[in-house]
Amino acid sequence: MAFDQIALFVGIAAFLVIAGIILLHIFSLLTKQDRIRLIRAYRAAPQKTAGVPVLIHGPADSRGNERPAGGDPVAFHATFIMTGGCTLIRKPGDIRPLPDYTSFKLFLTSGDFSVTEAGIRYRVSLISALERMRMGTDYFSGKYRQTLILDGMPENVFDDMVAFEAGIQALAPVFSITETGQSVASSVDSRVLRFTQGQDVPPAIADLLKKKIIRPQPGMEIAVIEFFIPEKKSVWVFGEFDGGNTVRYGEGGAGLSVSFEDPEQAGGSQA
C-alpha cells in the first residue's frame, strides 16, 4: 500500500512537470511588453476582426451564478476545494479511508461569462483557456490512469485531482494568479477560506462533497480557494476575437487575460 501511494504521488508530480512544460510553451509566447504592444496597436486602430487581438471593457454578467462558499451573485467563479484524511464510500458497506497525507482535490467553475461594451454583449471564453491544458491531461491520463486505478486509486479521485491541477495552471495566467504565503493574489477578487467539517461548511460545498461521496472526519479542515468576478463588476478582457461575439484564448499570441485594472496601465507600471 505504501508503495502504491508513493507511485501515486510520483505520478501526480510527473503530471505537474508535464503540464508545467506545456504551460511554459503556451504562455511564454506573450510577455508583458508584447501584451502592451498588442493592446496599444488595437487602441490605435480599434477594429474587431476575426483572429486578431481585441480589448473589451465593461460590466460582467452571467445569470444565476453563485459562489459555492456563499455570498452575492457572481458573473464568474473558479473554486478549488482541498480536503485531507477523508473516507471514500465506494458503495454501500464499503468504506475505505484515504491516507491522512492524501489531499482530496476538487475544482469547479461557472465557466464562460459575458461582458457588455457599447451595448454589445460579448462572451468571454474561459473554456478556451482550460482546453489548452487538454494536451497535458490527455497525455498524463493515457500514461498513468490505468496503472493508478489498478493500484487501487478510485477513478473519480484520479479524474478530480487531474482536473484540479489542470484548472489552476490554465487559469493562473488568465487571472495573474500568484501565491503569497497562506494567501493568493490575482487580477480579480480572490480569497482563501478555511472551514471545519461539522461546524461551518457552506451547504453548497457540503452537498458537493456528498455527491462526490467524500466524507471528511468531524473537525477536519476544508480549504477553499476562490477567484471570482462580482455580478456587474467592470472588467478588462484581452484576447482573440472570433469574428462573432466571443473573445477567446488567442492561439496567435494574444492569450487571454481578465482584470479589474486597465492591463496597459497595470503592465506599464510593472515593466
Residue pairs with C-beta under 8 A, 6 or more apart in sequence:
1 152
4 151
4 152
4 153
5 99
5 102
7 147
7 148
7 151
8 148
8 151
8 153
11 140
11 144
11 147
11 148
12 161
12 165
14 140
14 144
15 136
15 137
15 140
15 144
15 162
15 165
16 165
18 136
18 139
18 140
19 133
19 136
19 137
19 140
19 165
19 166
19 169
20 169
22 133
22 135
22 136
23 133
23 136
23 169
23 170
23 172
23 173
26 132
27 173
27 255
29 253
29 255
30 253
30 254
30 255
32 267
32 270
32 271
33 267
33 271
34 253
35 238
35 254
35 255
35 257
35 263
35 267
36 263
36 264
36 267
36 268
36 271
38 53
38 238
38 253
38 254
39 53
39 55
39 238
39 263
39 264
39 267
40 264
41 53
42 52
42 53
42 54
42 55
43 55
43 264
46 55
48 54
48 241
49 241
49 243
50 241
50 242
50 243
50 244
51 240
51 241
51 242
51 243
51 252
52 240
52 241
53 238
53 239
53 240
53 241
53 250
53 252
53 253
53 254
54 238
54 239
54 240
54 241
54 247
55 236
55 237
55 238
55 263
56 115
56 117
56 122
56 236
56 237
56 247
57 115
57 117
57 234
57 235
57 236
57 237
57 262
58 115
58 116
58 117
58 118
58 234
58 235
59 115
59 116
59 232
59 233
59 234
59 235
60 75
60 76
60 113
60 114
60 115
60 124
60 229
60 231
60 232
60 233
60 234
60 235
61 75
61 113
61 114
61 115
61 116
61 231
61 232
62 74
62 75
62 76
62 110
62 112
62 113
62 114
62 231
64 73
65 73
65 74
65 75
65 76
65 77
65 110
65 113
65 231
66 73
66 74
66 77
66 204
67 74
67 77
67 79
67 226
67 228
68 77
68 79
68 81
68 108
68 202
68 204
68 205
68 208
68 224
69 79
69 193
69 202
69 204
69 205
69 224
69 226
70 202
70 203
70 204
72 230
72 231
73 230
73 231
74 110
74 228
74 229
74 230
74 231
75 110
75 113
75 114
75 229
75 230
75 231
75 232
75 233
76 109
76 110
76 111
76 113
76 126
76 188
76 228
76 229
77 109
77 110
77 226
77 227
77 228
77 229
78 107
78 108
78 109
78 110
78 126
78 167
78 171
78 175
78 226
78 227
78 228
79 107
79 108
79 109
79 224
79 225
79 226
79 227
80 105
80 106
80 107
80 164
80 167
80 168
80 224
80 225
80 226
81 105
81 106
81 107
81 108
81 205
81 208
81 209
81 222
81 223
81 224
82 103
82 104
82 105
82 106
82 222
82 223
82 224
82 225
83 103
83 104
83 209
83 214
83 216
83 220
83 221
83 222
83 223
84 100
84 101
84 102
84 103
84 104
84 220
84 221
85 97
85 98
85 99
85 100
85 102
85 216
85 217
85 220
86 97
86 98
86 102
86 104
86 214
86 215
86 216
86 217
86 220
87 95
87 96
87 97
87 98
87 214
87 215
87 217
88 95
88 96
88 97
88 98
88 154
88 157
88 213
88 214
88 215
89 95
89 213
89 215
90 96
90 154
90 213
95 215
98 104
98 157
104 157
104 160
104 161
104 214
105 160
105 161
105 164
105 165
106 160
106 164
106 208
106 209
106 212
107 160
107 163
107 164
107 166
107 167
107 168
108 208
109 126
109 130
109 167
111 126
111 127
112 123
112 124
112 125
112 126
112 127
113 123
113 124
113 126
113 229
114 121
114 122
114 123
114 124
115 121
115 122
115 124
115 235
115 237
115 247
116 122
120 245
121 245
122 237
122 245
122 246
122 247
123 245
123 246
123 247
124 237
124 239
124 246
124 247
124 256
124 258
125 239
125 246
125 247
125 248
125 249
125 256
126 171
126 174
126 256
128 248
128 249
128 256
129 170
129 171
129 174
129 249
129 256
130 166
130 167
130 170
130 171
131 249
132 170
132 249
133 166
133 167
133 169
133 170
136 166
137 162
137 163
137 166
140 162
141 158
141 162
145 155
145 158
148 158
149 155
149 158
156 212
156 213
160 212
168 177
171 177
171 227
173 255
173 257
174 255
174 256
174 257
174 258
175 186
175 187
175 188
175 190
175 227
175 257
175 258
175 259
176 185
176 186
176 187
176 257
176 259
177 184
177 185
177 186
177 190
177 227
178 184
178 185
178 186
182 192
183 191
183 192
184 190
184 191
184 192
184 225
184 227
186 227
187 257
187 258
187 259
187 260
187 261
187 266
188 227
188 228
188 229
188 235
188 258
188 259
188 260
189 226
189 227
189 228
189 229
189 230
190 225
190 226
190 227
190 228
191 225
191 226
192 223
192 224
192 225
192 226
193 223
193 224
193 225
193 226
194 221
194 222
194 223
194 224
195 201
195 202
195 205
195 221
195 222
195 223
195 224
196 219
196 220
196 221
196 222
197 216
197 217
197 218
197 219
197 220
197 221
197 222
198 218
198 219
199 219
201 209
201 222
205 222
205 224
209 215
209 216
209 222
216 222
229 235
229 258
233 260
234 260
235 258
235 259
235 260
236 258
236 259
236 260
236 261
236 262
236 263
237 247
237 256
237 257
237 258
238 254
238 255
238 256
238 257
238 263
239 247
239 248
239 249
239 250
239 254
239 255
239 256
239 257
240 247
240 248
240 249
240 250
240 251
240 252
240 254
240 256
241 247
242 248
247 256
248 256
249 255
249 256
250 256
257 263
259 266
